[in-house]
């Protein structure tokens, strides 16, 4: 990690910090440590937002850090077919390979640095799994999955799938080259990421070199979150310490500051952090299992629709043949 990088960040467009006389640095309201658990068929995750009140997360619902784990042969795991309605899932992979398929015909393979953006909307079924080759050989796996809420007007929008290759992510830096910024979605200092979102958000994966500090302009009507994927550092102008598996919650303001410690662990050369912001929806939220709606009645309807098969059907598996095994044809 990271998968998408450059040898010399100074060749990239630079994001300038706000002018000192205009900036309102965002204070750090708190830092929480993610509990660990297992998802799907048993892959390890850190629940990044556990313990954070929803008013600080809105429009985000949850985020899992998947791995970082080195699988032995036969160990890689995924999820079985399952439904979703009322929100978007964002799967960003830093190391490894994952295959997505859904009942609307969307899906594909993502590798190092790629993102799958699925708008569940009115509802669908999907599955996420490692490819057979990774299951056979084992290997490194590391990524995040983020759930983004949809406003009531978009809850029942048609499902949509976006495959964002790592090469399409907008690469930026800071004026001194101390931070490499991968803008996956949203706007940052006039630059735009490739992700198309219903709910306005900004999603950045930042690599901060040891001893470097980055201060980024941040939309004042967005919330602000920073999750540490690896390494150690500090957040805010008062340098609140953070490390692997911790989320910092920022208050109101126009800029966010992140600094990497001068010394990092031997297997973690830099501070790796996910920076998130979004415009709060400020609507009632009813969340249970794979559905995120506005009311308990809508949740019940989602379960009824799923049980009645109205959220889609599991596609028939595609038959595999080897050369010479094709069915004979009549002359």
C-alpha atoms as one frame of an Amber mdcrd trajectory, in Angstrom:
protein
   0.000   0.000   0.000  -0.668   2.407  -1.587  -1.372   0.999  -5.041  -1.569
   4.268  -7.002   1.433   6.474  -6.399   4.076   8.590  -8.127   7.831   8.816
  -7.659   7.846  12.614  -7.462   4.652  14.206  -6.092   5.953  17.666  -7.069
   5.049  16.842 -10.686   1.352  16.895  -9.675  -1.037  19.839  -9.307  -0.764
  21.307  -5.807  -3.625  22.016  -3.407  -2.891  25.281  -1.678  -3.914  25.772
   1.953  -6.441  28.545   2.608  -5.033  32.001   3.225  -4.227  32.395   6.918
  -6.383  35.490   7.320  -9.407  33.713   5.779  -9.114  30.164   7.141 -11.108
  28.853  10.061  -9.271  25.690  11.124 -11.643  22.880  12.074 -11.223  21.825
  15.697 -11.030  18.130  16.591 -14.177  17.196  18.499 -12.978  13.707  19.370
 -11.022  10.611  18.363 -12.510   7.108  18.525 -10.874   3.688  18.073 -12.547
   1.226  15.710 -13.497  -2.171  17.169 -12.572  -5.230  15.136 -14.955  -7.864
  13.816 -15.749 -10.082  10.858 -17.955  -9.508   7.814 -19.489 -11.731   5.141
 -17.970 -15.195   5.141 -15.372 -14.202   7.707 -12.979 -11.535   6.482 -11.595
  -9.253   9.230 -12.759  -5.635   9.442 -12.389  -2.551  11.602 -15.690  -0.685
  12.172 -14.379   2.830  11.583 -17.458   4.770  12.711 -18.531   2.686  15.714
 -19.269   4.939  18.673 -19.645   8.147  16.634 -23.034   9.858  16.837 -24.872
  10.009  13.528 -25.120  13.807  13.567 -21.330  13.863  13.046 -21.456  11.203
  10.283 -24.436  12.301   8.163 -24.534  11.554   5.179 -22.212   8.596   5.881
 -23.664   5.509   7.549 -20.739   3.180   8.159 -17.231   2.378   6.950 -15.248
  -0.838   7.308 -11.512  -1.197   6.836 -11.166  -4.656   5.251  -7.813  -6.131
   6.257  -4.937  -5.429   5.931  -4.492  -9.206   5.883  -2.103 -11.635   4.212
  -4.182 -14.666   3.225  -2.766 -18.168   2.972  -3.979 -20.367   0.077  -7.642
 -21.260   0.549  -8.284 -18.481   3.094  -9.621 -15.509   1.041 -13.303 -14.883
   1.732 -16.095 -12.636   0.468 -19.823 -12.196   0.989 -22.781 -14.308  -0.198
 -25.596 -12.835  -2.302 -27.465 -10.215  -0.272 -29.852  -7.272  -0.867 -29.495
  -3.498  -0.487 -31.882  -0.556  -0.797 -31.758   3.159  -0.074 -28.022   4.029
  -0.154 -24.718   3.666  -2.017 -21.788   1.338  -1.330 -18.257   2.469  -2.178
 -15.553  -0.223  -2.242 -12.006   1.137  -2.571  -9.239  -1.449  -2.847  -5.608
  -0.685  -2.063  -4.188  -4.207  -2.286  -5.626  -7.393  -3.749  -8.511  -8.259
  -6.059 -12.276  -8.357  -5.566 -15.120  -9.364  -7.899 -18.550  -7.709  -7.750
 -21.741  -8.903  -9.466 -25.276  -7.639  -9.029 -28.770  -8.579 -10.173 -28.992
  -5.481 -12.422 -26.094  -6.665 -14.579 -23.509  -4.387 -13.000 -20.165  -5.481
 -11.715 -16.609  -6.279 -12.575 -13.177  -6.901 -11.114 -11.319  -4.300  -9.070
  -7.614  -4.430  -8.388  -5.060  -2.280  -6.562  -6.281   1.321  -6.474  -9.681
   0.699  -8.113 -13.088   1.709  -6.765 -16.538   0.156  -7.246 -19.384   2.595
  -6.646 -22.786   0.951  -6.441 -26.005   2.932  -6.063 -28.474   0.430  -4.619
 -31.349   2.909  -4.882 -34.685   1.080  -5.238 -32.975  -2.235  -4.541 -30.875
  -5.053  -5.930 -28.949  -8.168  -4.937 -25.170  -8.331  -5.123 -22.194 -10.466
  -4.208 -18.556  -9.615  -3.508 -15.904 -12.307  -3.568 -12.221 -12.883  -4.247
 -11.456 -14.439  -7.646 -10.681 -18.128  -7.790  -6.994 -17.423  -8.469  -6.633
 -15.441  -5.218  -8.427 -18.178  -3.288  -5.988 -20.735  -4.669  -2.792 -18.744
  -4.137  -3.609 -16.472  -1.214  -2.153 -12.988  -1.025  -2.490  -9.507   0.411
  -5.952  -7.945   0.748  -6.710  -4.433   1.981  -9.516  -1.966   1.277 -12.444
  -0.034   2.649 -16.180  -0.156   2.122 -18.149   3.016   2.763 -21.951   3.371
   2.914 -23.338   6.743   1.770 -26.956   7.600   2.526 -29.395   8.800  -0.144
 -31.936  11.561   0.496 -35.619  10.606   0.463 -36.042  11.918  -3.086 -33.369
   9.475  -4.335 -34.112   6.415  -2.164 -35.977   4.679  -4.980 -33.756   5.824
  -7.838 -32.725   3.211 -10.397 -29.639   1.186  -9.389 -26.347   2.307 -10.923
 -22.827   0.899 -11.037 -19.583   2.818 -11.546 -16.221   1.156 -12.134 -13.519
   3.721 -11.286 -10.087   2.504 -12.323  -7.162   3.624 -10.203  -5.690   5.389
 -13.215  -8.742   7.664 -13.357  -8.378   8.971  -9.801  -7.281  12.612  -9.638
  -3.763  12.760  -8.184  -2.783  15.921  -6.321  -0.140  17.034  -3.855   0.633
  19.757  -1.344   2.972  22.671  -2.165   5.977  21.011  -0.493   5.229  17.545
  -1.914   4.785  16.089   1.568   1.297  14.789   0.871   0.023  12.652  -2.029
  -3.747  13.080  -2.421  -5.944  10.659  -4.356  -9.245  12.418  -5.017 -11.804
   9.674  -5.662 -14.968  11.783  -5.481 -15.935  15.397  -4.901 -14.060  18.661
  -5.297 -10.864  19.899  -3.684  -9.457  23.353  -4.425 -11.017  23.379  -7.903
 -10.078  19.782  -8.768 -12.728  17.073  -9.237 -12.657  13.334  -8.608 -14.232
  10.835 -11.034 -16.942   9.461  -8.712 -20.491  10.561  -9.608 -22.556  10.939
  -6.441 -26.206  11.636  -5.608 -25.217  13.027  -2.221 -22.474  15.704  -2.399
 -19.336  14.299  -0.730 -15.537  14.457  -0.892 -13.466  11.258  -0.595  -9.657
  11.438  -0.460  -6.947   8.854   0.282  -3.910  10.803   1.506  -0.345   9.575
   2.005   1.571  11.924   4.301   5.362  11.602   4.464   7.072  11.392   7.886
   7.234  14.816   9.488   5.030  16.421   6.812   1.865  18.388   7.555  -1.017
  18.980   5.164  -3.715  21.627   5.516  -6.543  21.301   2.995  -9.448  23.611
   2.224 -12.693  21.917   3.269 -16.209  22.988   2.340 -17.756  24.723   5.323
 -21.186  23.084   4.758 -19.640  19.566   4.815 -18.770  17.518   7.874 -15.180
  16.346   8.295 -13.734  12.934   9.211 -10.247  11.441   9.060  -9.650   7.679
   9.419  -6.119   6.289   9.836  -5.451   3.264   7.619  -1.881   2.881   8.851
   0.854   4.840  10.568   0.858   7.463  13.305   0.344  11.192  13.328  -1.853
  13.998  14.590  -4.901  15.976  13.501  -6.024  19.556  13.950  -3.969  22.620
  14.755  -3.616  21.369  18.340  -2.001  18.146  17.025  -4.320  15.548  18.583
  -2.555  12.136  18.310  -4.055   9.470  16.004  -2.923   6.037  14.867  -4.053
   2.940  12.959  -7.777   2.250  13.349  -8.752   5.636  14.762 -11.248   8.171
  13.384 -10.995  11.891  14.103 -14.204  13.943  14.033 -13.774  17.586  13.045
 -16.002  20.504  14.004 -17.017  23.507  11.913 -14.519  25.439   9.839 -12.932
  25.854   6.406  -9.795  23.684   6.601  -8.500  20.427   8.058  -4.948  19.674
   9.154  -3.200  16.289   9.333   0.432  15.674  10.297   2.561  12.517  10.117
   4.897  11.666  12.991   8.592  12.047  12.243   9.137   8.313  12.809   6.847
   5.534  11.565   6.932   1.774  12.054   9.283  -0.204   9.850   6.440  -1.786
   7.834   4.512   1.516   7.628   6.713   4.151   5.974   3.997   6.870   5.830
   0.772   7.986   7.445  -2.132   6.698   5.332  -5.478   8.367   5.979  -8.958
   8.502   4.462 -10.427  12.016   4.497 -14.203  12.270   4.219 -16.699  15.070
   4.052 -20.303  15.373   2.941 -23.277  17.689   3.020 -25.581  16.406   5.794
 -28.987  15.224   4.579 -30.691  15.959   7.904 -33.620  13.585   7.372 -34.930
  10.806   9.620 -32.975   7.577   9.088 -34.227   4.028   9.676 -31.411   1.505
   9.269 -31.615  -2.231   9.733 -29.290  -4.785   8.155 -28.924  -4.171   4.407
 -31.587  -1.433   4.129 -31.379   2.295   4.918 -34.701   4.134   4.663 -36.495
   7.088   6.243 -39.092   5.223   8.332 -39.868   1.881   9.946 -42.737   1.430
   7.467 -40.288   1.784   4.552 -37.967  -0.740   6.203 -40.799  -3.251   6.514
 -41.680  -2.685   2.865 -38.060  -3.286   1.853 -38.014  -6.649   3.662 -41.364
  -7.603   2.111 -40.124  -6.679  -1.358 -36.945  -8.696  -0.833 -38.835 -11.766
   0.377 -41.211 -11.479  -2.591 -38.303 -11.380  -5.031 -38.936  -7.788  -6.121
 -35.339  -6.721  -5.461 -34.035  -8.997  -8.186 -33.007 -12.580  -8.775 -29.624
 -14.228  -8.447 -28.331 -14.619 -12.019 -27.670 -18.108 -13.299 -23.950 -18.964
 -13.198 -22.124 -18.653 -16.490 -21.022 -22.124 -17.654 -17.287 -22.572 -18.074
 -15.820 -24.752 -20.820 -12.314 -25.661 -21.803 -11.079 -25.902 -25.397 -12.275
 -29.137 -26.949 -15.229 -29.516 -24.586 -17.675 -27.423 -26.620 -20.974 -29.042
 -27.520 -20.959 -30.668 -31.004 -22.869 -28.925 -33.796 -24.731 -30.484 -36.696
 -23.366 -30.000 -40.196
